[in-house]
Amino acid sequence: MRFDKLDLNLLVALDALIGEQSVTGASKRLFLSQPAVTSALNRLRDYFGDELLVLEGRQMHSGE
């Protein structure tokens, strides 16, 4: 499903990424490969024009 050119399935990936604070954790939670979750994150970054989550060490944090 799409809303204003945003694939709403990407919001599921964003929720997992925020909850897990890691691509690996989110990929396990979603039963997807790490490259698939990384791709989803990149598409979200492009859509919102924001880094959203950035890697700091082994954890991801909001790009504030």
CHARMM internal coordinates of N, CA and C (Angstrom, degrees):
IC EDIT
DIST 1 N 1 CA 1.4449
DIST 1 CA 1 C 1.5294
ANGL 1 N 1 CA 1 C 107.71
DIST 1 C 2 N 1.3064
ANGL 1 CA 1 C 2 N 115.78
DIHE 1 N 1 CA 1 C 2 N 144.73
DIST 2 N 2 CA 1.4567
ANGL 1 C 2 N 2 CA 120.53
DIHE 1 CA 1 C 2 N 2 CA -178.75
DIST 2 CA 2 C 1.5210
ANGL 2 N 2 CA 2 C 110.40
DIHE 1 C 2 N 2 CA 2 C -124.71
DIST 2 C 3 N 1.3166
ANGL 2 CA 2 C 3 N 114.93
DIHE 2 N 2 CA 2 C 3 N 145.54
DIST 3 N 3 CA 1.4552
ANGL 2 C 3 N 3 CA 122.52
DIHE 2 CA 2 C 3 N 3 CA 175.82
DIST 3 CA 3 C 1.5140
ANGL 3 N 3 CA 3 C 106.57
DIHE 2 C 3 N 3 CA 3 C -132.69
DIST 3 C 4 N 1.3227
ANGL 3 CA 3 C 4 N 116.65
DIHE 3 N 3 CA 3 C 4 N 112.47
DIST 4 N 4 CA 1.4582
ANGL 3 C 4 N 4 CA 121.50
DIHE 3 CA 3 C 4 N 4 CA -179.48
DIST 4 CA 4 C 1.5319
ANGL 4 N 4 CA 4 C 111.12
DIHE 3 C 4 N 4 CA 4 C 49.53
DIST 4 C 5 N 1.3390
ANGL 4 CA 4 C 5 N 115.37
DIHE 4 N 4 CA 4 C 5 N 49.85
DIST 5 N 5 CA 1.4612
ANGL 4 C 5 N 5 CA 124.27
DIHE 4 CA 4 C 5 N 5 CA 177.86
DIST 5 CA 5 C 1.5310
ANGL 5 N 5 CA 5 C 114.47
DIHE 4 C 5 N 5 CA 5 C 70.79
DIST 5 C 6 N 1.3332
ANGL 5 CA 5 C 6 N 118.66
DIHE 5 N 5 CA 5 C 6 N 6.93
DIST 6 N 6 CA 1.4695
ANGL 5 C 6 N 6 CA 121.81
DIHE 5 CA 5 C 6 N 6 CA 176.04
DIST 6 CA 6 C 1.5159
ANGL 6 N 6 CA 6 C 108.35
DIHE 5 C 6 N 6 CA 6 C -99.24
DIST 6 C 7 N 1.3158
ANGL 6 CA 6 C 7 N 116.35
DIHE 6 N 6 CA 6 C 7 N 124.09
DIST 7 N 7 CA 1.4606
ANGL 6 C 7 N 7 CA 121.39
DIHE 6 CA 6 C 7 N 7 CA 173.94
DIST 7 CA 7 C 1.5313
ANGL 7 N 7 CA 7 C 106.65
DIHE 6 C 7 N 7 CA 7 C -71.49
DIST 7 C 8 N 1.3249
ANGL 7 CA 7 C 8 N 116.71
DIHE 7 N 7 CA 7 C 8 N 112.66
DIST 8 N 8 CA 1.4692
ANGL 7 C 8 N 8 CA 120.24
DIHE 7 CA 7 C 8 N 8 CA -174.77
DIST 8 CA 8 C 1.5261
ANGL 8 N 8 CA 8 C 112.55
DIHE 7 C 8 N 8 CA 8 C -65.36
DIST 8 C 9 N 1.3176
ANGL 8 CA 8 C 9 N 117.80
DIHE 8 N 8 CA 8 C 9 N -17.85
DIST 9 N 9 CA 1.4660
ANGL 8 C 9 N 9 CA 120.21
DIHE 8 CA 8 C 9 N 9 CA 175.07
DIST 9 CA 9 C 1.5333
ANGL 9 N 9 CA 9 C 110.95
DIHE 8 C 9 N 9 CA 9 C -64.13
DIST 9 C 10 N 1.3241
ANGL 9 CA 9 C 10 N 116.82
DIHE 9 N 9 CA 9 C 10 N -24.21
DIST 10 N 10 CA 1.4612
ANGL 9 C 10 N 10 CA 120.07
DIHE 9 CA 9 C 10 N 10 CA 178.14
DIST 10 CA 10 C 1.5255
ANGL 10 N 10 CA 10 C 111.44
DIHE 9 C 10 N 10 CA 10 C -66.12
DIST 10 C 11 N 1.3313
ANGL 10 CA 10 C 11 N 116.94
DIHE 10 N 10 CA 10 C 11 N -25.28
DIST 11 N 11 CA 1.4672
ANGL 10 C 11 N 11 CA 119.74
DIHE 10 CA 10 C 11 N 11 CA 178.77
DIST 11 CA 11 C 1.5259
ANGL 11 N 11 CA 11 C 111.36
DIHE 10 C 11 N 11 CA 11 C -68.35
DIST 11 C 12 N 1.3162
ANGL 11 CA 11 C 12 N 116.81
DIHE 11 N 11 CA 11 C 12 N -29.32
DIST 12 N 12 CA 1.4705
ANGL 11 C 12 N 12 CA 120.72
DIHE 11 CA 11 C 12 N 12 CA 174.93
DIST 12 CA 12 C 1.5236
ANGL 12 N 12 CA 12 C 108.94
DIHE 11 C 12 N 12 CA 12 C -65.54
DIST 12 C 13 N 1.3236
ANGL 12 CA 12 C 13 N 116.04
DIHE 12 N 12 CA 12 C 13 N -42.75
DIST 13 N 13 CA 1.4667
ANGL 12 C 13 N 13 CA 120.17
DIHE 12 CA 12 C 13 N 13 CA 177.87
DIST 13 CA 13 C 1.5200
ANGL 13 N 13 CA 13 C 110.45
DIHE 12 C 13 N 13 CA 13 C -64.82
DIST 13 C 14 N 1.3324
ANGL 13 CA 13 C 14 N 117.31
DIHE 13 N 13 CA 13 C 14 N -41.58
DIST 14 N 14 CA 1.4651
ANGL 13 C 14 N 14 CA 120.63
DIHE 13 CA 13 C 14 N 14 CA 178.89
DIST 14 CA 14 C 1.5250
ANGL 14 N 14 CA 14 C 110.98
DIHE 13 C 14 N 14 CA 14 C -61.60
DIST 14 C 15 N 1.3189
ANGL 14 CA 14 C 15 N 117.02
DIHE 14 N 14 CA 14 C 15 N -41.97
DIST 15 N 15 CA 1.4709
ANGL 14 C 15 N 15 CA 120.82
DIHE 14 CA 14 C 15 N 15 CA 177.96
DIST 15 CA 15 C 1.5283
ANGL 15 N 15 CA 15 C 110.74
DIHE 14 C 15 N 15 CA 15 C -60.54
DIST 15 C 16 N 1.3243
ANGL 15 CA 15 C 16 N 116.80
DIHE 15 N 15 CA 15 C 16 N -43.43
DIST 16 N 16 CA 1.4702
ANGL 15 C 16 N 16 CA 120.46
DIHE 15 CA 15 C 16 N 16 CA 179.11
DIST 16 CA 16 C 1.5248
ANGL 16 N 16 CA 16 C 110.76
DIHE 15 C 16 N 16 CA 16 C -66.61
DIST 16 C 17 N 1.3267
ANGL 16 CA 16 C 17 N 117.36
DIHE 16 N 16 CA 16 C 17 N -41.46
DIST 17 N 17 CA 1.4680
ANGL 16 C 17 N 17 CA 120.73
DIHE 16 CA 16 C 17 N 17 CA 178.94
DIST 17 CA 17 C 1.5257
ANGL 17 N 17 CA 17 C 111.17
DIHE 16 C 17 N 17 CA 17 C -63.01
DIST 17 C 18 N 1.3114
ANGL 17 CA 17 C 18 N 117.58
DIHE 17 N 17 CA 17 C 18 N -42.70
DIST 18 N 18 CA 1.4623
ANGL 17 C 18 N 18 CA 120.71
DIHE 17 CA 17 C 18 N 18 CA 179.02
DIST 18 CA 18 C 1.5236
ANGL 18 N 18 CA 18 C 110.05
DIHE 17 C 18 N 18 CA 18 C -66.75
DIST 18 C 19 N 1.3290
ANGL 18 CA 18 C 19 N 116.11
DIHE 18 N 18 CA 18 C 19 N -42.59
DIST 19 N 19 CA 1.4657
ANGL 18 C 19 N 19 CA 120.07
DIHE 18 CA 18 C 19 N 19 CA -179.24
DIST 19 CA 19 C 1.5132
ANGL 19 N 19 CA 19 C 113.58
DIHE 18 C 19 N 19 CA 19 C -66.53
DIST 19 C 20 N 1.3116
ANGL 19 CA 19 C 20 N 116.52
DIHE 19 N 19 CA 19 C 20 N -40.64
DIST 20 N 20 CA 1.4685
ANGL 19 C 20 N 20 CA 121.01
DIHE 19 CA 19 C 20 N 20 CA -175.79
DIST 20 CA 20 C 1.5256
ANGL 20 N 20 CA 20 C 112.86
DIHE 19 C 20 N 20 CA 20 C -90.61
DIST 20 C 21 N 1.3367
ANGL 20 CA 20 C 21 N 117.39
DIHE 20 N 20 CA 20 C 21 N -23.09
DIST 21 N 21 CA 1.4668
ANGL 20 C 21 N 21 CA 122.33
DIHE 20 CA 20 C 21 N 21 CA -176.97
DIST 21 CA 21 C 1.5226
ANGL 21 N 21 CA 21 C 112.31
DIHE 20 C 21 N 21 CA 21 C 57.33
DIST 21 C 22 N 1.3387
ANGL 21 CA 21 C 22 N 115.62
DIHE 21 N 21 CA 21 C 22 N 29.64
DIST 22 N 22 CA 1.4634
ANGL 21 C 22 N 22 CA 120.16
DIHE 21 CA 21 C 22 N 22 CA 179.91
DIST 22 CA 22 C 1.5246
ANGL 22 N 22 CA 22 C 109.02
DIHE 21 C 22 N 22 CA 22 C -163.62
DIST 22 C 23 N 1.3168
ANGL 22 CA 22 C 23 N 115.98
DIHE 22 N 22 CA 22 C 23 N 141.75
DIST 23 N 23 CA 1.4683
ANGL 22 C 23 N 23 CA 120.54
DIHE 22 CA 22 C 23 N 23 CA 177.16
DIST 23 CA 23 C 1.5242
ANGL 23 N 23 CA 23 C 109.42
DIHE 22 C 23 N 23 CA 23 C -66.51
DIST 23 C 24 N 1.3152
ANGL 23 CA 23 C 24 N 116.56
DIHE 23 N 23 CA 23 C 24 N -41.10
DIST 24 N 24 CA 1.4715
ANGL 23 C 24 N 24 CA 120.35
DIHE 23 CA 23 C 24 N 24 CA -179.98
DIST 24 CA 24 C 1.5217
ANGL 24 N 24 CA 24 C 110.74
DIHE 23 C 24 N 24 CA 24 C -61.37
DIST 24 C 25 N 1.3234
ANGL 24 CA 24 C 25 N 116.89
DIHE 24 N 24 CA 24 C 25 N -47.60
DIST 25 N 25 CA 1.4650
ANGL 24 C 25 N 25 CA 121.12
DIHE 24 CA 24 C 25 N 25 CA 179.38
DIST 25 CA 25 C 1.5183
ANGL 25 N 25 CA 25 C 111.85
DIHE 24 C 25 N 25 CA 25 C -63.13
DIST 25 C 26 N 1.3272
ANGL 25 CA 25 C 26 N 116.20
DIHE 25 N 25 CA 25 C 26 N -42.39
DIST 26 N 26 CA 1.4632
ANGL 25 C 26 N 26 CA 120.13
DIHE 25 CA 25 C 26 N 26 CA 179.32
DIST 26 CA 26 C 1.5255
ANGL 26 N 26 CA 26 C 110.49
DIHE 25 C 26 N 26 CA 26 C -65.74
DIST 26 C 27 N 1.3289
ANGL 26 CA 26 C 27 N 117.31
DIHE 26 N 26 CA 26 C 27 N -39.15
DIST 27 N 27 CA 1.4631
ANGL 26 C 27 N 27 CA 119.38
DIHE 26 CA 26 C 27 N 27 CA -179.59
DIST 27 CA 27 C 1.5277
ANGL 27 N 27 CA 27 C 110.73
DIHE 26 C 27 N 27 CA 27 C -65.21
DIST 27 C 28 N 1.3190
ANGL 27 CA 27 C 28 N 117.57
DIHE 27 N 27 CA 27 C 28 N -38.94
DIST 28 N 28 CA 1.4663
ANGL 27 C 28 N 28 CA 120.83
DIHE 27 CA 27 C 28 N 28 CA 177.27
DIST 28 CA 28 C 1.5278
ANGL 28 N 28 CA 28 C 110.51
DIHE 27 C 28 N 28 CA 28 C -66.33
DIST 28 C 29 N 1.3146
ANGL 28 CA 28 C 29 N 116.86
DIHE 28 N 28 CA 28 C 29 N -42.03
DIST 29 N 29 CA 1.4629
ANGL 28 C 29 N 29 CA 121.94
DIHE 28 CA 28 C 29 N 29 CA -179.63
DIST 29 CA 29 C 1.5313
ANGL 29 N 29 CA 29 C 111.41
DIHE 28 C 29 N 29 CA 29 C -64.15
DIST 29 C 30 N 1.3391
ANGL 29 CA 29 C 30 N 116.50
DIHE 29 N 29 CA 29 C 30 N -36.23
DIST 30 N 30 CA 1.4543
ANGL 29 C 30 N 30 CA 121.33
DIHE 29 CA 29 C 30 N 30 CA -177.15
DIST 30 CA 30 C 1.5271
ANGL 30 N 30 CA 30 C 113.43
DIHE 29 C 30 N 30 CA 30 C -93.03
DIST 30 C 31 N 1.3395
ANGL 30 CA 30 C 31 N 116.63
DIHE 30 N 30 CA 30 C 31 N -5.34
DIST 31 N 31 CA 1.4636
ANGL 30 C 31 N 31 CA 122.18
DIHE 30 CA 30 C 31 N 31 CA -176.31
DIST 31 CA 31 C 1.5286
ANGL 31 N 31 CA 31 C 110.48
DIHE 30 C 31 N 31 CA 31 C 58.42
DIST 31 C 32 N 1.3387
ANGL 31 CA 31 C 32 N 115.48
DIHE 31 N 31 CA 31 C 32 N 43.73
DIST 32 N 32 CA 1.4556
ANGL 31 C 32 N 32 CA 123.29
DIHE 31 CA 31 C 32 N 32 CA 177.12
DIST 32 CA 32 C 1.5252
ANGL 32 N 32 CA 32 C 108.62
DIHE 31 C 32 N 32 CA 32 C -124.18
DIST 32 C 33 N 1.3168
ANGL 32 CA 32 C 33 N 116.39
DIHE 32 N 32 CA 32 C 33 N 163.93
DIST 33 N 33 CA 1.4670
ANGL 32 C 33 N 33 CA 119.74
DIHE 32 CA 32 C 33 N 33 CA 176.14
DIST 33 CA 33 C 1.5309
ANGL 33 N 33 CA 33 C 109.65
DIHE 32 C 33 N 33 CA 33 C -75.57
DIST 33 C 34 N 1.3219
ANGL 33 CA 33 C 34 N 115.46
DIHE 33 N 33 CA 33 C 34 N 159.11
DIST 34 N 34 CA 1.4632
ANGL 33 C 34 N 34 CA 120.19
DIHE 33 CA 33 C 34 N 34 CA 176.08
DIST 34 CA 34 C 1.5235
ANGL 34 N 34 CA 34 C 111.61
DIHE 33 C 34 N 34 CA 34 C -60.02
DIST 34 C 35 N 1.3455
ANGL 34 CA 34 C 35 N 119.16
DIHE 34 N 34 CA 34 C 35 N -43.21
DIST 35 N 35 CA 1.4656
ANGL 34 C 35 N 35 CA 118.59
DIHE 34 CA 34 C 35 N 35 CA 177.50
DIST 35 CA 35 C 1.5336
ANGL 35 N 35 CA 35 C 113.23
DIHE 34 C 35 N 35 CA 35 C -60.37
DIST 35 C 36 N 1.3207
ANGL 35 CA 35 C 36 N 117.32
DIHE 35 N 35 CA 35 C 36 N -34.94
DIST 36 N 36 CA 1.4687
ANGL 35 C 36 N 36 CA 120.39
DIHE 35 CA 35 C 36 N 36 CA 178.95
DIST 36 CA 36 C 1.5257
ANGL 36 N 36 CA 36 C 110.79
DIHE 35 C 36 N 36 CA 36 C -65.83
DIST 36 C 37 N 1.3282
ANGL 36 CA 36 C 37 N 117.02
DIHE 36 N 36 CA 36 C 37 N -40.69
DIST 37 N 37 CA 1.4634
ANGL 36 C 37 N 37 CA 120.57
DIHE 36 CA 36 C 37 N 37 CA 179.47
DIST 37 CA 37 C 1.5266
ANGL 37 N 37 CA 37 C 110.18
DIHE 36 C 37 N 37 CA 37 C -71.64
DIST 37 C 38 N 1.3119
ANGL 37 CA 37 C 38 N 117.04
DIHE 37 N 37 CA 37 C 38 N -38.26
DIST 38 N 38 CA 1.4692
ANGL 37 C 38 N 38 CA 120.05
DIHE 37 CA 37 C 38 N 38 CA 175.76
DIST 38 CA 38 C 1.5262
ANGL 38 N 38 CA 38 C 110.21
DIHE 37 C 38 N 38 CA 38 C -61.86
DIST 38 C 39 N 1.3104
ANGL 38 CA 38 C 39 N 116.79
DIHE 38 N 38 CA 38 C 39 N -41.31
DIST 39 N 39 CA 1.4567
ANGL 38 C 39 N 39 CA 120.83
DIHE 38 CA 38 C 39 N 39 CA 177.44
DIST 39 CA 39 C 1.5256
ANGL 39 N 39 CA 39 C 111.25
DIHE 38 C 39 N 39 CA 39 C -62.83
DIST 39 C 40 N 1.3220
ANGL 39 CA 39 C 40 N 116.82
DIHE 39 N 39 CA 39 C 40 N -42.15
DIST 40 N 40 CA 1.4662
ANGL 39 C 40 N 40 CA 120.77
DIHE 39 CA 39 C 40 N 40 CA 177.67
DIST 40 CA 40 C 1.5262
ANGL 40 N 40 CA 40 C 110.27
DIHE 39 C 40 N 40 CA 40 C -61.54
DIST 40 C 41 N 1.3337
ANGL 40 CA 40 C 41 N 117.25
DIHE 40 N 40 CA 40 C 41 N -43.01
DIST 41 N 41 CA 1.4607
ANGL 40 C 41 N 41 CA 121.25
DIHE 40 CA 40 C 41 N 41 CA 178.79
DIST 41 CA 41 C 1.5264
ANGL 41 N 41 CA 41 C 110.43
DIHE 40 C 41 N 41 CA 41 C -62.57
DIST 41 C 42 N 1.3167
ANGL 41 CA 41 C 42 N 117.07
DIHE 41 N 41 CA 41 C 42 N -42.37
DIST 42 N 42 CA 1.4686
ANGL 41 C 42 N 42 CA 120.21
DIHE 41 CA 41 C 42 N 42 CA 178.63
DIST 42 CA 42 C 1.5228
ANGL 42 N 42 CA 42 C 111.74
DIHE 41 C 42 N 42 CA 42 C -63.84
DIST 42 C 43 N 1.3294
ANGL 42 CA 42 C 43 N 116.92
DIHE 42 N 42 CA 42 C 43 N -39.37
DIST 43 N 43 CA 1.4639
ANGL 42 C 43 N 43 CA 119.80
DIHE 42 CA 42 C 43 N 43 CA 177.75
DIST 43 CA 43 C 1.5259
ANGL 43 N 43 CA 43 C 111.08
DIHE 42 C 43 N 43 CA 43 C -66.98
DIST 43 C 44 N 1.3294
ANGL 43 CA 43 C 44 N 117.84
DIHE 43 N 43 CA 43 C 44 N -37.10
DIST 44 N 44 CA 1.4658
ANGL 43 C 44 N 44 CA 121.37
DIHE 43 CA 43 C 44 N 44 CA 175.67
DIST 44 CA 44 C 1.5271
ANGL 44 N 44 CA 44 C 110.85
DIHE 43 C 44 N 44 CA 44 C -64.95
DIST 44 C 45 N 1.3299
ANGL 44 CA 44 C 45 N 116.10
DIHE 44 N 44 CA 44 C 45 N -42.70
DIST 45 N 45 CA 1.4684
ANGL 44 C 45 N 45 CA 120.55
DIHE 44 CA 44 C 45 N 45 CA 178.22
DIST 45 CA 45 C 1.5326
ANGL 45 N 45 CA 45 C 110.58
DIHE 44 C 45 N 45 CA 45 C -60.24
DIST 45 C 46 N 1.3203
ANGL 45 CA 45 C 46 N 116.29
DIHE 45 N 45 CA 45 C 46 N -43.61
DIST 46 N 46 CA 1.4646
ANGL 45 C 46 N 46 CA 120.45
DIHE 45 CA 45 C 46 N 46 CA 178.64
DIST 46 CA 46 C 1.5250
ANGL 46 N 46 CA 46 C 111.26
DIHE 45 C 46 N 46 CA 46 C -63.06
DIST 46 C 47 N 1.3209
ANGL 46 CA 46 C 47 N 116.43
DIHE 46 N 46 CA 46 C 47 N -45.39
DIST 47 N 47 CA 1.4626
ANGL 46 C 47 N 47 CA 120.28
DIHE 46 CA 46 C 47 N 47 CA -177.31
DIST 47 CA 47 C 1.5308
ANGL 47 N 47 CA 47 C 111.59
DIHE 46 C 47 N 47 CA 47 C -62.88
DIST 47 C 48 N 1.3281
ANGL 47 CA 47 C 48 N 116.31
DIHE 47 N 47 CA 47 C 48 N -47.07
DIST 48 N 48 CA 1.4580
ANGL 47 C 48 N 48 CA 120.56
DIHE 47 CA 47 C 48 N 48 CA -175.89
DIST 48 CA 48 C 1.5271
ANGL 48 N 48 CA 48 C 113.34
DIHE 47 C 48 N 48 CA 48 C -86.76
DIST 48 C 49 N 1.3348
ANGL 48 CA 48 C 49 N 117.03
DIHE 48 N 48 CA 48 C 49 N -12.38
DIST 49 N 49 CA 1.4590
ANGL 48 C 49 N 49 CA 120.00
DIHE 48 CA 48 C 49 N 49 CA -179.07
DIST 49 CA 49 C 1.5185
ANGL 49 N 49 CA 49 C 111.89
DIHE 48 C 49 N 49 CA 49 C 64.16
DIST 49 C 50 N 1.3268
ANGL 49 CA 49 C 50 N 116.05
DIHE 49 N 49 CA 49 C 50 N 37.81
DIST 50 N 50 CA 1.4626
ANGL 49 C 50 N 50 CA 122.38
DIHE 49 CA 49 C 50 N 50 CA -175.05
DIST 50 CA 50 C 1.5203
ANGL 50 N 50 CA 50 C 108.06
DIHE 49 C 50 N 50 CA 50 C -147.26
DIST 50 C 51 N 1.3106
ANGL 50 CA 50 C 51 N 117.38
DIHE 50 N 50 CA 50 C 51 N 150.98
DIST 51 N 51 CA 1.4676
ANGL 50 C 51 N 51 CA 119.93
DIHE 50 CA 50 C 51 N 51 CA 177.95
DIST 51 CA 51 C 1.5272
ANGL 51 N 51 CA 51 C 112.51
DIHE 50 C 51 N 51 CA 51 C -70.13
DIST 51 C 52 N 1.3177
ANGL 51 CA 51 C 52 N 117.79
DIHE 51 N 51 CA 51 C 52 N -23.26
DIST 52 N 52 CA 1.4618
ANGL 51 C 52 N 52 CA 124.98
DIHE 51 CA 51 C 52 N 52 CA -179.85
DIST 52 CA 52 C 1.5197
ANGL 52 N 52 CA 52 C 112.12
DIHE 51 C 52 N 52 CA 52 C 61.08
DIST 52 C 53 N 1.3088
ANGL 52 CA 52 C 53 N 117.43
DIHE 52 N 52 CA 52 C 53 N -69.65
DIST 53 N 53 CA 1.4632
ANGL 52 C 53 N 53 CA 122.45
DIHE 52 CA 52 C 53 N 53 CA 179.68
DIST 53 CA 53 C 1.5192
ANGL 53 N 53 CA 53 C 108.28
DIHE 52 C 53 N 53 CA 53 C -129.44
DIST 53 C 54 N 1.3285
ANGL 53 CA 53 C 54 N 116.07
DIHE 53 N 53 CA 53 C 54 N 135.59
DIST 54 N 54 CA 1.4616
ANGL 53 C 54 N 54 CA 120.51
DIHE 53 CA 53 C 54 N 54 CA 178.35
DIST 54 CA 54 C 1.5237
ANGL 54 N 54 CA 54 C 108.57
DIHE 53 C 54 N 54 CA 54 C -124.60
DIST 54 C 55 N 1.3196
ANGL 54 CA 54 C 55 N 114.49
DIHE 54 N 54 CA 54 C 55 N 147.91
DIST 55 N 55 CA 1.4544
ANGL 54 C 55 N 55 CA 120.95
DIHE 54 CA 54 C 55 N 55 CA -179.14
DIST 55 CA 55 C 1.5225
ANGL 55 N 55 CA 55 C 110.30
DIHE 54 C 55 N 55 CA 55 C -79.43
DIST 55 C 56 N 1.3111
ANGL 55 CA 55 C 56 N 115.28
DIHE 55 N 55 CA 55 C 56 N 126.50
DIST 56 N 56 CA 1.4722
ANGL 55 C 56 N 56 CA 122.26
DIHE 55 CA 55 C 56 N 56 CA 174.21
DIST 56 CA 56 C 1.5201
ANGL 56 N 56 CA 56 C 106.56
DIHE 55 C 56 N 56 CA 56 C -129.42
DIST 56 C 57 N 1.3128
ANGL 56 CA 56 C 57 N 115.63
DIHE 56 N 56 CA 56 C 57 N 103.31
DIST 57 N 57 CA 1.4669
ANGL 56 C 57 N 57 CA 119.34
DIHE 56 CA 56 C 57 N 57 CA -173.78
DIST 57 CA 57 C 1.5168
ANGL 57 N 57 CA 57 C 108.46
DIHE 56 C 57 N 57 CA 57 C 71.70
DIST 57 C 58 N 1.3264
ANGL 57 CA 57 C 58 N 115.80
DIHE 57 N 57 CA 57 C 58 N -119.37
DIST 58 N 58 CA 1.4619
ANGL 57 C 58 N 58 CA 120.31
DIHE 57 CA 57 C 58 N 58 CA 178.78
DIST 58 CA 58 C 1.5226
ANGL 58 N 58 CA 58 C 112.08
DIHE 57 C 58 N 58 CA 58 C -109.52
DIST 58 C 59 N 1.3154
ANGL 58 CA 58 C 59 N 117.21
DIHE 58 N 58 CA 58 C 59 N 4.98
DIST 59 N 59 CA 1.4619
ANGL 58 C 59 N 59 CA 122.17
DIHE 58 CA 58 C 59 N 59 CA -179.15
DIST 59 CA 59 C 1.5203
ANGL 59 N 59 CA 59 C 110.53
DIHE 58 C 59 N 59 CA 59 C -116.63
DIST 59 C 60 N 1.3178
ANGL 59 CA 59 C 60 N 116.25
DIHE 59 N 59 CA 59 C 60 N 154.05
DIST 60 N 60 CA 1.4565
ANGL 59 C 60 N 60 CA 121.33
DIHE 59 CA 59 C 60 N 60 CA 176.48
DIST 60 CA 60 C 1.5290
ANGL 60 N 60 CA 60 C 107.66
DIHE 59 C 60 N 60 CA 60 C -104.49
DIST 60 C 61 N 1.3256
ANGL 60 CA 60 C 61 N 115.29
DIHE 60 N 60 CA 60 C 61 N 141.66
DIST 61 N 61 CA 1.4527
ANGL 60 C 61 N 61 CA 122.12
DIHE 60 CA 60 C 61 N 61 CA 179.86
DIST 61 CA 61 C 1.5164
ANGL 61 N 61 CA 61 C 108.83
DIHE 60 C 61 N 61 CA 61 C -134.45
DIST 61 C 62 N 1.3251
ANGL 61 CA 61 C 62 N 115.47
DIHE 61 N 61 CA 61 C 62 N 158.88
DIST 62 N 62 CA 1.4654
ANGL 61 C 62 N 62 CA 118.33
DIHE 61 CA 61 C 62 N 62 CA 177.73
DIST 62 CA 62 C 1.5097
ANGL 62 N 62 CA 62 C 109.36
DIHE 61 C 62 N 62 CA 62 C -60.55
DIST 62 C 63 N 1.3280
ANGL 62 CA 62 C 63 N 116.50
DIHE 62 N 62 CA 62 C 63 N 145.24
DIST 63 N 63 CA 1.4552
ANGL 62 C 63 N 63 CA 122.22
DIHE 62 CA 62 C 63 N 63 CA -175.20
DIST 63 CA 63 C 1.5106
ANGL 63 N 63 CA 63 C 113.16
DIHE 62 C 63 N 63 CA 63 C -82.03
DIST 63 C 64 N 1.3146
ANGL 63 CA 63 C 64 N 117.76
DIHE 63 N 63 CA 63 C 64 N 46.02
DIST 64 N 64 CA 1.4712
ANGL 63 C 64 N 64 CA 121.90
DIHE 63 CA 63 C 64 N 64 CA -178.83
DIST 64 CA 64 C 1.4964
ANGL 64 N 64 CA 64 C 111.36
DIHE 63 C 64 N 64 CA 64 C -80.88
END
COOR INIT
IC SEED 1 N 1 CA 1 C
IC BUILD
